[in-house]
Each structure stands twice: as C-alpha cells, then as structure tokens.
C-alpha cells in the first residue's frame, strides 16, 4: 500500500450517529436531492450538474477547498513559496505540489485500480508525495503559476473521470484496502480524504504565511 495512506490511522474509532428534530413551521425545509446548484456556486454543498448526486456533493466540497487554497497563495512570490521555517518544515511550494500528487495518486487508485505510481510517475511525483528531505531539495525555484497549473491539470482530469462514474461506484468497498485495514474502506472515503487532506494542509499554509519574514501577526 502507498506510504501516504499507510502512515495515517484515520479509521481507529467508532462511528457515531446523530439524530435531529425538524420544526417545519419555524424553519424552511431542506433541499432535496433534485435541487442542483450551478457548478460555479462555491457555497452550495450538494448535487452538481454533470454528476450523480453523491459524486456531485463530493465535488462541491472539493471545489470549495481548492478555491480556498488558490486564493491563499495566488499572489505569493517565489521567495515566499520557497521559505523554509526550519530544517524539518515543508515549504508552501512543497505543500502545493504535494496536494497535486495526492490527487494524482487517488486518480490512479480509484480510476485505474493501481496501488502505487509507476516508475515514470514516481519520477514526477515521488518527492512531492513523500516530501521530507527530497521535497525540500527538489521543490523550489518555481513561480506560483507553476504550482497552480499543476493543481489545475490534475484536478481537471479528476473531475472529468468523476463525471463518468456513478454513486454505486463511489460507495463501493475496496477489498484490498479493507483487508489490509480490517475495516471497510470505500471509494467515497478515499475522495473525502483528499478533501480533508487539503483542509489540513491549508492550515499549515496559513501558519507558514504568518511566519514569513515581514508577515503581519496571524488573525486566526
């Protein structure tokens, strides 16, 4: 199994269910699965045109997370992207390329059924996937447009492939990962992980921005 997946222990906990009460006379009724927002609406979590309902809901979250990343870094200089807080840190540029690499990995895993990059893909994405010393050494000296173009190209392919899939595919359990983890893991969880993974690194990016030379104190 890919190291990125195996070193994370996301599934060591029980599932909890929450019930809620509705007061129809006081509150508006929730949207149904047939209520579809235009794709350009980043503040709508739910089905989107061009996707089956569950996949569209997933894509709406992926879209919002990605937009927050882009807005956070789009005006950064090369020096800021390459800034290394300490010898064990990652640069913001490294984190951006890492997000693209993770997106690419889950493409090959869920769309092609492969468990790891091939040799050619490892040359392109290996340092970005694992970060560490290789990432600090190799990922630098690029303008922000380089990272944004990489992110956009990979995500464009992801969305194109998701349009070909349906909710049955999304909910299907992966027998390989399920056997390894001894808990059911489905395709939806994998792409949900891509979403929450970006949220995690967005927080790191915000922290690193607040530590840049001359940066103003963080507001968050």
Secondary structure, 3 states (H helix, E strand, C coil): CCHHHHCCCCCCCCCCCCCCCCCCCCCCCCCCCCCCECCCCCCCCCCECCCCHHHHHHHHHHHHHHHHHHHHHCCCCHHHHCCCCCCCCCCHHHHHHHHHHHHHHHHHHHHHCCCCCCHHHHHHHHHHHHCHHHHHHHCCCCCHHHHHHHHHHHHHHHHHHHCCCCHHHHHCECHHHHHHHCCCCEHHHHHHHHHHHHHHHHHHHHHHHHCCCCCCCCCC
